[in-house]
Structure formats: C-alpha cells, structure tokens
C-alpha cells in the first residue's frame, strides 16, 4: 500500500506516513516539528538581525572612533554563525534509537525525543507521567488492565493496538537503560 521509506537524516527525522490515524501520534510529531520550526525561525531571525546591524555599522564607519569595534562585531557575528552550525551538526549526528510509534510506523528518536515519546506512551496507558512509574509498575498496570482492554473482551481494537505499542515501547525503553 505504501512504499517503505528509509529514515531521513537531519532535523526532519520522522516518517509520519501519509495520514496519522491517531491524535496521540500527531501530538508528538506536531510538538517536535513545531520546536524544529521555532529553532529554524530563530536562526533565520538572528542571521537577519546581525546582517542589518553589520550593514548599519558599515555605513556609519566614519562615526566609529575605532575600526577595531567593527572588526569585533564581525568576529562575534562569525563566531555566532559557527556555533549555530556546530549545534545543528551535533543534533544531526546525535545517536538515535529505533522505535515503533503508536500508529505502527518506525521512528528514530534522540534521547530528548524518547522522553517525550515515553510520556505519550504513559498517557495512552492511563498512567500519570509526573509520577515517573518504573518498569515494574507499568507491567503491573498492564497486566491488571489487559483483559479489560482486549478486543476479544469487548475492548476497542484500535485502542488496543495503540496501548499494545505503547506498552512494548515502554518496555524497550526500560531495557535500553
């Protein structure tokens, strides 16, 4: 039905599929894409502001007592660009782990993204993320409710799949630690 796509490198590392069936999956992807968009916008605005400042500083060079001040501004600007580029490269090369999201699609998550995904999984199982439940508590909660949630016992089939994927992802995250 759909072609399998290899994971993308860089900031857009998620394969979300053509349509996300559950709002839970959209929440994680939307939050990550929004934060990436904010970072990209901040970089663009910082560069534009520095360029405007440099143009104004260059035009008013006659009013500057010391030519070294303009050189210092240019040096700071270049240092800022260098740091922004290094941070971008660090994020691109940061190690990512493979998981299956709540919609059944493979995703590659950094440690920060794994924390967000863990919270989403806990919420889908009905646990409180603020309490930071341990593996034993998650397993106990799962075993108490698995019969009630199962489609053969009258539970919703789609919700069952979401909860099963959430449980499996939580167990995989705990094993990785």
Secondary structure as the mmCIF struct_conf table of DSSP 4:
data_model
#
loop_
_struct_conf.conf_type_id
_struct_conf.id
_struct_conf.beg_label_comp_id
_struct_conf.beg_label_asym_id
_struct_conf.beg_label_seq_id
_struct_conf.end_label_comp_id
_struct_conf.end_label_asym_id
_struct_conf.end_label_seq_id
HELX_LH_PP_P HELX_LH_PP_P1 UNK A 6 UNK A 9
BEND BEND1 UNK A 10 UNK A 11
BEND BEND2 UNK A 18 UNK A 19
BEND BEND3 UNK A 21 UNK A 21
HELX_RH_AL_P HELX_RH_AL_P1 UNK A 23 UNK A 59
TURN_TY1_P TURN_TY1_P1 UNK A 60 UNK A 60
HELX_RH_3T_P HELX_RH_3T_P1 UNK A 61 UNK A 63
BEND BEND4 UNK A 65 UNK A 65
HELX_RH_AL_P HELX_RH_AL_P2 UNK A 67 UNK A 93
BEND BEND5 UNK A 94 UNK A 94
STRN STRN1 UNK A 97 UNK A 100
TURN_TY1_P TURN_TY1_P2 UNK A 102 UNK A 103
BEND BEND6 UNK A 104 UNK A 104
STRN STRN2 UNK A 106 UNK A 109
HELX_RH_AL_P HELX_RH_AL_P3 UNK A 111 UNK A 125
TURN_TY1_P TURN_TY1_P3 UNK A 126 UNK A 126
HELX_RH_3T_P HELX_RH_3T_P2 UNK A 129 UNK A 131
HELX_RH_AL_P HELX_RH_AL_P4 UNK A 135 UNK A 149
BEND BEND7 UNK A 150 UNK A 150
HELX_RH_3T_P HELX_RH_3T_P3 UNK A 151 UNK A 153
TURN_TY1_P TURN_TY1_P4 UNK A 154 UNK A 154
HELX_RH_AL_P HELX_RH_AL_P5 UNK A 157 UNK A 176
#
